[in-house]
Amino acid sequence: MSTCTLRRIRPWLGTYVHIDVTAANDRVAETALHAAFEEIAAVHQAMSFHSPDSDVSRLNREAHLHPVAVSAGTQAVLLAARRFAQLSSGLFDPTIAPALVQCGMLPSPTAPDADKEAGWEDIEIDEGGSVRFRRPLWIDLGGIAKGYAVDRAIDALEHLGVHNACVNAGGDLRHFSRQGQRHPLAVRHPDDASRSVPLGHIANKAVASSGNFLLGRNGGQMDASPIVHPCHGVAQSRPRSVTVIAGTCCEADALTKIVSLLGRDASPLLVELGASAAIIEAPDTLQASPGFWSALGHGAPLGQPLHA
């Protein structure tokens, strides 16, 4: 049986998005690729912190005054962000934008100053598709929206009948295969982005990797980490990367932030969500949670610690 394999690369979500598909013919492959990039573009346009016309910017300007109608995608991501905030006791915080603005990692929005006491609990989401803030605050969905966009792209590719697909958005990756194919997984070494660390292969799973060289937020304070603790603020960056394997890229994306802050204490949440993680630190230390190596199709390498 003849098939067609295509790859397309486009700049979205503050990075380059690579999509590979294998389909029955070039018409199916091209149609599927177009639909997948349309899904990614819709997420970018709705959830960009930088665009004044995005749902996020409108919410930051107006939602403390009245309910603001948002797209179904923005509503879904806000619900997911609030869920992860609850699961992590606030460590995952979509209202962390003021700290990122202060250290130069995000631009100052054209919006009223955020209330210093405001937090994720002040976000009210109506089933009808509108969002209201109980007080002025600034949300940033950069910690989860990219993963959601990857999931939407994979859903489109699967719906349109491709045989195999992989969507990679700058460290957020999801693989799909109807034919049992596996996809090789390697992450950049945190101390040298020109080096890759091969980990194994994934099949029908999502992966998110988070490191200072992957997050794409080069602010004025180059030694500051984009991973912000809600209580302790912006931390100093260090050569370390976190990789999470989960069922969806939205989950994996959010969990990278939680694992970055909790380390091995994130294990109960990883187990609860059927996810696993590994932390790589310079010069060559890799610590993996239970289930990480089996998710990659092999046992733990000799000498590797078993806990993140």
SVG drawing of the C-alpha trace seen along z (x, -y; Angstrom):
<svg xmlns="http://www.w3.org/2000/svg" viewBox="-24 -51 53 54">
<polyline fill="none" stroke="black" stroke-width="0.4" points="0.0,0.0 1.4,-3.4 1.5,-6.2 2.6,-9.8 4.9,-11.3 5.1,-15.0 6.7,-17.5 5.8,-21.1 7.4,-23.8 5.7,-27.1 6.4,-29.8 3.7,-29.8 3.4,-29.9 6.7,-31.8 8.7,-28.9 8.8,-26.7 6.1,-24.1 7.1,-20.9 4.3,-18.5 5.1,-15.2 2.3,-13.1 1.9,-9.8 -1.3,-9.4 -2.9,-7.4 -2.0,-10.0 -0.8,-13.5 -4.3,-15.1 -5.1,-13.6 -1.7,-14.6 -2.0,-18.2 -5.5,-18.6 -4.6,-17.3 -1.6,-19.5 -3.6,-22.6 -6.2,-21.7 -3.6,-21.0 -1.9,-24.4 -5.3,-26.1 -5.9,-24.7 -2.5,-25.9 -3.0,-29.4 -6.4,-29.7 -4.8,-28.9 -2.0,-31.4 -4.4,-34.2 -6.7,-33.6 -4.1,-33.1 -1.2,-35.4 -0.1,-37.6 1.5,-39.9 -1.5,-40.6 -3.9,-43.3 -6.8,-41.6 -6.4,-38.1 -8.8,-36.7 -6.0,-36.9 -5.4,-40.6 -9.2,-41.4 -9.5,-39.5 -6.6,-41.4 -8.2,-44.7 -11.8,-44.1 -12.7,-40.9 -12.6,-42.6 -15.3,-45.0 -17.7,-42.6 -17.9,-39.0 -15.9,-38.7 -16.9,-36.2 -13.9,-34.0 -13.4,-31.2 -14.1,-27.6 -10.4,-26.9 -9.6,-29.7 -12.3,-28.5 -10.9,-24.9 -7.4,-26.1 -8.5,-28.3 -10.4,-25.3 -7.3,-23.2 -5.1,-25.9 -7.4,-26.2 -7.5,-22.4 -3.7,-22.3 -3.6,-25.2 -5.9,-23.2 -4.0,-20.0 -0.7,-21.7 -2.0,-23.9 -1.3,-27.0 2.2,-26.1 0.9,-26.1 -0.5,-29.7 -1.9,-31.3 -1.9,-34.7 1.9,-34.8 2.2,-37.3 3.1,-40.3 6.3,-38.6 7.2,-37.8 6.6,-41.4 8.6,-42.7 11.7,-40.7 11.3,-41.6 10.1,-38.2 6.8,-39.5 5.9,-43.0 3.7,-45.3 0.1,-44.8 -2.2,-47.7 -4.4,-46.9 -5.1,-48.1 -2.5,-47.2 -3.0,-43.8 -4.2,-43.6 -1.3,-42.3 -3.7,-40.0 -5.3,-38.6 -4.8,-34.9 -6.1,-32.1 -9.1,-31.6 -10.4,-35.0 -11.0,-33.6 -14.7,-32.8 -15.5,-30.7 -19.1,-30.5 -20.4,-27.4 -21.8,-29.7 -18.3,-30.8 -17.6,-34.0 -14.9,-34.7 -14.9,-37.2 -12.2,-38.2 -13.2,-39.2 -10.5,-41.8 -7.9,-43.1 -5.3,-40.5 -3.1,-39.5 -3.2,-36.0 -0.6,-34.3 -1.4,-31.0 2.1,-30.4 2.6,-27.5 -0.2,-25.4 -1.5,-26.8 1.2,-25.4 0.5,-21.9 -3.2,-22.4 -2.4,-23.6 -0.4,-20.5 -3.3,-18.4 -5.7,-20.2 -3.4,-19.7 -3.2,-15.9 -7.0,-15.7 -7.4,-17.3 -4.9,-14.9 -6.5,-11.9 -10.0,-13.0 -8.8,-13.4 -7.5,-9.9 -3.7,-10.1 -1.9,-6.9 0.9,-8.4 1.6,-11.9 4.0,-13.9 3.5,-17.5 6.5,-19.2 6.2,-22.8 9.6,-23.7 9.7,-21.1 6.0,-20.2 5.5,-17.0 2.7,-14.5 2.8,-11.4 0.0,-9.5 0.1,-6.2 -2.6,-3.8 0.1,-1.4 2.0,-0.9 5.0,-3.0 7.2,-4.5 8.9,-7.9 12.4,-8.5 12.7,-10.9 15.8,-13.0 16.1,-16.2 18.7,-18.9 21.4,-18.8 20.7,-21.6 24.3,-22.6 24.9,-22.5 21.9,-23.0 24.0,-21.6 24.0,-18.2 21.1,-15.8 20.3,-13.2 18.6,-10.2 15.9,-8.7 14.0,-6.1 10.9,-5.9 7.3,-7.0 4.0,-5.7 0.7,-7.6 1.9,-9.7 2.7,-13.3 6.0,-14.8 6.8,-18.3 10.4,-19.4 11.1,-22.6 14.4,-24.3 15.8,-27.8 16.8,-27.3 13.4,-26.0 10.9,-28.4 11.5,-31.3 11.2,-34.1 14.5,-35.9 14.0,-38.8 16.1,-41.6 17.4,-39.4 19.1,-36.6 20.0,-34.8 16.4,-34.5 14.3,-31.4 10.9,-31.6 9.7,-29.1 8.2,-31.3 7.3,-30.1 4.0,-31.9 5.4,-32.5 9.2,-32.9 9.1,-34.7 11.5,-34.4 14.4,-32.0 17.9,-32.0 18.2,-29.9 20.5,-26.9 21.4,-24.3 18.5,-21.9 15.7,-20.5 12.5,-18.7 10.8,-16.2 7.2,-14.9 5.5,-12.1 1.7,-12.1 -1.5,-11.2 -2.0,-14.7 0.4,-17.6 -1.7,-20.0 -1.1,-17.9 2.6,-17.3 3.1,-21.1 1.5,-22.1 3.3,-19.3 6.8,-20.5 6.3,-23.6 5.0,-21.7 7.9,-19.1 10.4,-22.0 9.2,-23.4 8.5,-20.2 11.1,-17.7 10.5,-14.3 7.6,-15.6 5.6,-15.8 5.6,-11.9 2.1,-11.5 0.6,-13.9 2.4,-12.2 1.1,-8.8 -2.5,-10.2 -2.4,-11.5 -0.7,-8.5 2.3,-10.6 6.1,-10.3 9.0,-12.7 12.8,-13.0 15.1,-15.8 18.5,-16.3 21.0,-18.5 24.5,-19.4 27.0,-17.9 25.3,-14.5 22.8,-13.6 19.4,-12.2 16.7,-11.4 13.5,-9.7 10.2,-9.0 8.7,-5.5 7.2,-4.6 9.4,-7.0 11.6,-4.4 8.7,-1.9 6.8,-4.7 9.8,-4.9 9.8,-1.2 12.7,0.0 13.9,0.5 15.9,-2.0 19.6,-2.3 22.0,-0.9 22.9,-3.4 20.0,-5.8 18.1,-7.0 14.4,-6.1 13.0,-9.3 12.6,-12.8"/>
</svg>
